[in-house]
Amino acid sequence: MDVLDLTRLQFAVVTIYHYLFVPLSICLSATAAGLHLTWLRTGDDRFRDLTRFVGKLLIVTFAVGVVTGLVQEFQFGLGWSAFAKFYGDVFGPTLAIEGMLAFFLEATFLALWYFGWGRLPRRLHAATIVIVAAGTLLSAYIILAANSFMQNPVAYALDPVTGRAHLTSFVELLTNEVVLAAFPHTMAGAAMAGGGLLLAIGVRRLAADPAFRTLSRLGAWLMLAGGALTAITGDHLGKVMTAVQPMKMAAAEALYETTTGAPFSVFALGTLGHEKPFLTVEIPRLLSFLGTGSFSGTVQGIDDLQAQYVAQYGPGSYVPMIPVAFWTFRLMIGAGVAGMALAAYYLWASSTRKWRLPLLPAALQAGAGVPGWARRILLLAPLLPAAANTFGWVFTETARQPWLAFGISTVADGVSPGLTSVEVVASLAGFTLVYGLLAVAWYRLVVHLCGKPLAEVPEKSPAADPAPAY
């Protein structure tokens, strides 16, 4: 591997690892806020205890996410300084705002919430976790706006003296059609990720406390609803991507010839090239619907787009890695559907109502409880949303290649000059070691929290809104 490929691998490792914790933080903060407000409304101590438990999971996950996020931002200077120099004036405001939100708003109010039990007035105390949840959403939107610039560059102009890009409209950057489509899709995926974690924890601790049944079913509903919303928002995002990056949709199907009423391959066995694989399972006209909204729509092929880009941007290959794009797109969908099915099964099997279906064994019937073997499978629930999110981002970024910012600069243009393979390998090894230790620490802390009884709030907490004690 040359320096460029090693640098791309390093950024991929750092980004994928960081994103394992981002959707968890988003979902856990919203869940903690919802449980806290539910406790205030109902007075049910079960929701109070679950609020504190989910909040502790959030703190552990948030801490790891902040550390890994810092390394990701440092990557721009470490491996992609040419890109940072050229586009720093565009990315600077977004990264600065996100940094202030992550370190000041979210961290400050998360600390106020954690240490405010029994010290702050109830409504003010609940407001702190609501602010944390809102901060995570705003932070995610800002970062997605920066990424959407790379997918569909807007709101910039080139300085005639320095040649650097500078921001012309922050509002236009935040209203990029790609970020408007990507944000709800990403949040739906976050709901699936957090729901999978809560489902697995709840199932693991069902015998310890009845409140964990509430947690497990809440996690399952989050997975199921999040998966449904992911499909709906993904359909809209696919149409936007087809408009701004037609090569990406063509690569997702390995479609070399422009086709009207293009089919979608659920599975393919054989070489992905101009000739169709010798074994394919296709859904007629589905790709045209996914890309254009019409079953008779026309989807541009890779060959025509390559010729168009050569005429527009100059000689070179503008075709991404077709096998990677093709399979990650299907693995993303497959993992998401499997997660939804797992959540739907748990909700049905754990229902208190008696449901009977013909020819289905009694152990699998709703109302009969969840058998032991199924519980062991349910413990793996967090892996499916994590896989779906990861494959989705791999598809999004690799199917844009060779562009770093689409239509403006290639990946090769953005790598740091003078960077050596030894430097990249050494830093990659260091990051991998640190990230491995962080993964072990996060896992052990989560297991430790799961093994403890649900925490209790001090009984003497303010019922009204007296002046807080500091």
MOMO-V948237 format. One line per field, one symbol per residue. ss: DSSP state (H for helix, E for strand, C for the rest). phi: phi as a letter, one per 40 degrees, with the letter a starting at -180 (. if undefined). psi: psi as a letter, one per 20 degrees, with the letter a starting at -180 (. if undefined). Layout:
# MOMO-V948237
ss=???
phi=???
psi=???
This chain:
# MOMO-V948237
ss=CCHHHHHHHHHHHHHHHHHHHHHHHHHHHHHHHHHHHHHHHHCCHHHHHHHHHHHHHHHHHHHHHHHHHHHHHHHHHHCCHHHHHHHHHHHHHHHHHHHHHHHHHHHHHHHHHHHCCCCCCHHHHHHHHHHHHHHHHHHHHHHHHHHHHHHCCCCEEECCCCCCEEECCHHHHHCCHHHHHHHHHHHHHHHHHHHHHHHHHHHHCCCCCCHHHHHHHHHHHHHHHHHHHHHHHHHHHHHHHHHHCHHHHHHHHCCCCCEECCCEEEEEECCCCCCCCCEEEEECCHHHHHHHCCCCCEECCHHHHHHHHHHHHCCCCCCCCHHHHHHHHHHHHHHHHHHHHHHHHHHHHCCCCCECCCCCCHHHCECCCCCHHHHHHHCCHHHHHHHHHHHHHHHHHHCCCCEEECCCEEHHHHCCCCCCHHHHHHHHHHHHHHHHHHHHHHHHHHHHHHHCCCCCCCCCCCCCCCCCCC
phi=.cccccccccccccccccccbcccccccccccccccccccccgccdccccccccccccccccccccccccccccdcccbbccccccbdcccddccccccccccccccccccccccccgbcddcccccccccdcccccccccccccccccccacafaacccccgccbcbacccccbdccccccccccccccccccccccccccccbdccadccccccccccccccccccccccccccccccccccbcccccccbfccbcbcgccbccaabhccacccdcbbbbbdgccccccbgbcbcbbcccccccccccccbhchcbccccdccccccccdccccccccccccccccccccccbbbcgcddcbccgcgccdccccccccdccccccccccccccdccccdcccbdgbaccccccccgcbcccccccccccccccccccccccccccccccccdcbcdccbdcbbccccb
psi=pagghhhggghgggggghihhghgggghghgggghghhghhhjohghghhghghhghgggggghhgghhghghhhhhgilhgghghjhhghghghgghghgghggggghhghggiipihqqgghghhghhhgghhhggghggghgghhhhhnprlrqpphghjqpqphohghgikphghhhhghghhhhhhgghhgghgggghhjhihphhhgggghggghgggghgghggghhgghhhghhghmhhghhhhilohpppplprpohqqoapnbhpqqioqoqopjhhhghhijpijrppqrgghhghghghgirqrpkpaoghggghhghhggghgghgghggggghghjqiqopppqjpqhhjqqiirorghhhhhhijhhhghggggghghgggghiiqjpgopigqrhhhiqpqjpqhggggghggggggghghhggggghgghghhiqqpqqqphnqphclrpqp.
